[in-house]
Amino acid sequence: MRGLIDILKEKAREILADKRKSRIAAIALVLVLGLAAALPGYMKKTSTTEYCASCHVMLPHYDDWFYGGRHTQISCVDCHLPNDNFVNHYVWKGLDGIKDVVYFYTGLVPEPIHSSRHARKTIQNNCVRCHEGLVSAISVDTMNCWDCHRKQFHNRINEF
């Protein structure tokens, strides 16, 4: 481990000795620090239901959620992203976000949209996690929660 630290110190000295490399390193450091400072605010903003509804394809789903009266105290990410741990949540938030950006900017957004196999598994796990006391007496291994409770969520569209 000590050898690695010495190698890194030597590399840093080389970079700082070269004015051009030093400027590039300073700019990179400022960009990394700026990104680190902005990331928490960006993650918070992109976790709101209003942000999810900003895409025109999501408006009917937002309307169903908003006017449906059920689960309006929780946001989209509470159901549609894994919430078992911090790392898993943010990894999938990033992956799903990149997919959504690609779909949006390439015009490949399917209408109506459908949940992927991973999304259906995530939604099911979140239903069970939040309603653990209610589902403890039944088997949720062979059926999805929305098989019986289809009208509880996204009433008009409801495309799983």
C-alpha positions in Angstrom: 0.0 0.0 0.0 2.9 2.3 0.8 4.3 1.9 -2.7 1.0 2.9 -4.3 0.9 6.2 -2.2 4.5 6.9 -3.3 3.6 6.3 -6.9 0.6 8.7 -6.6 2.7 11.4 -5.0 5.3 11.1 -7.8 2.6 11.4 -10.4 1.1 14.4 -8.7 4.5 16.1 -8.6 4.9 15.4 -12.4 1.5 16.9 -13.2 2.1 20.0 -11.0 5.6 20.6 -12.6 4.0 20.8 -16.1 1.9 24.1 -16.3 -0.4 22.7 -19.0 -1.1 19.5 -17.0 -1.5 21.5 -13.9 -4.2 23.7 -15.4 -6.0 20.6 -16.7 -5.8 19.0 -13.3 -7.1 22.2 -11.6 -10.1 22.4 -14.1 -10.8 18.7 -13.6 -10.7 19.1 -9.8 -13.1 22.1 -10.0 -15.5 20.1 -12.2 -15.4 17.1 -9.9 -16.0 19.3 -6.8 -18.8 21.1 -8.6 -20.5 17.9 -9.6 -20.2 16.5 -6.1 -21.8 19.7 -4.7 -24.6 19.7 -7.3 -25.4 16.0 -7.2 -27.4 15.9 -4.0 -29.7 18.7 -5.1 -30.1 17.1 -8.6 -30.9 13.7 -7.1 -33.5 15.3 -4.8 -35.1 17.2 -7.7 -35.2 14.2 -10.0 -36.9 12.1 -7.2 -40.0 14.3 -7.2 -43.3 13.2 -8.7 -43.5 16.5 -10.6 -40.2 15.9 -12.2 -41.4 12.4 -13.4 -44.5 14.1 -14.8 -42.5 16.6 -16.8 -42.2 14.1 -19.6 -45.4 14.2 -21.7 -45.7 10.4 -21.8 -45.9 10.3 -18.0 -48.7 12.9 -17.7 -51.6 10.4 -17.9 -49.9 8.3 -15.2 -49.3 11.4 -13.1 -53.0 12.4 -13.4 -54.1 8.9 -12.4 -51.8 9.0 -9.4 -52.7 12.6 -8.4 -56.5 12.3 -8.9 -56.7 8.7 -7.8 -56.4 9.6 -4.1 -54.4 6.5 -3.2 -50.8 6.6 -2.4 -50.5 10.3 -3.2 -48.4 10.7 -0.1 -45.5 8.8 -1.7 -43.5 9.6 -4.9 -42.9 7.6 -8.0 -39.5 6.5 -6.9 -41.0 4.9 -3.8 -42.7 2.3 -6.0 -40.7 2.3 -9.2 -37.1 2.1 -7.8 -35.6 -0.5 -5.5 -35.6 0.8 -1.9 -33.8 -2.1 -0.2 -30.6 -0.1 0.1 -28.9 3.2 -0.8 -26.5 1.8 -3.5 -29.1 -0.3 -5.3 -31.6 2.6 -5.3 -29.1 5.1 -6.9 -27.6 2.5 -9.3 -31.1 1.8 -10.7 -32.0 5.5 -10.6 -29.0 6.2 -12.8 -29.7 3.3 -15.2 -33.4 4.1 -15.5 -32.6 7.8 -15.9 -30.1 7.1 -18.7 -32.6 4.8 -20.4 -35.4 7.5 -20.1 -33.1 10.2 -21.5 -32.1 8.0 -24.5 -35.8 7.1 -25.1 -36.9 10.7 -24.8 -34.2 12.3 -27.1 -34.3 9.6 -29.7 -38.1 9.6 -29.9 -38.3 5.9 -29.2 -40.6 6.3 -26.2 -43.2 3.5 -26.5 -46.8 4.6 -26.2 -48.4 3.3 -24.1 -45.4 2.6 -21.9 -45.0 -0.8 -20.2 -43.0 -1.8 -17.2 -40.0 -4.0 -17.8 -39.5 -7.3 -16.0 -37.1 -5.7 -13.6 -39.6 -2.8 -13.0 -42.4 -5.3 -12.3 -40.2 -7.2 -9.8 -39.2 -3.9 -8.1 -42.8 -2.7 -7.9 -43.9 -6.0 -6.4 -41.1 -5.9 -3.9 -42.0 -2.4 -2.9 -45.7 -3.3 -2.4 -44.7 -6.2 -0.2 -42.2 -4.0 1.7 -44.7 -1.3 2.5 -47.7 -3.5 3.1 -45.7 -6.3 4.9 -48.3 -6.7 7.7 -51.2 -7.1 5.3 -49.5 -9.6 2.9 -47.9 -11.7 5.6 -51.0 -14.0 5.6 -51.0 -14.5 1.9 -48.6 -15.8 -0.8 -47.2 -13.1 -3.0 -44.9 -15.6 -4.8 -47.4 -16.6 -7.5 -49.3 -13.4 -8.0 -48.5 -9.7 -8.4 -50.2 -7.3 -6.1 -51.8 -5.4 -9.1 -53.5 -8.6 -10.3 -56.1 -8.0 -7.6 -55.5 -4.3 -7.0 -55.3 -3.0 -10.5 -57.7 -0.1 -9.8 -55.5 1.2 -6.9 -52.8 2.6 -9.1 -52.7 4.5 -12.4 -56.5 3.8 -12.9 -56.9 4.8 -16.6 -53.6 3.6 -18.1 -52.5 0.8 -15.8 -50.2 -0.9 -18.3 -48.0 -3.3 -16.4 
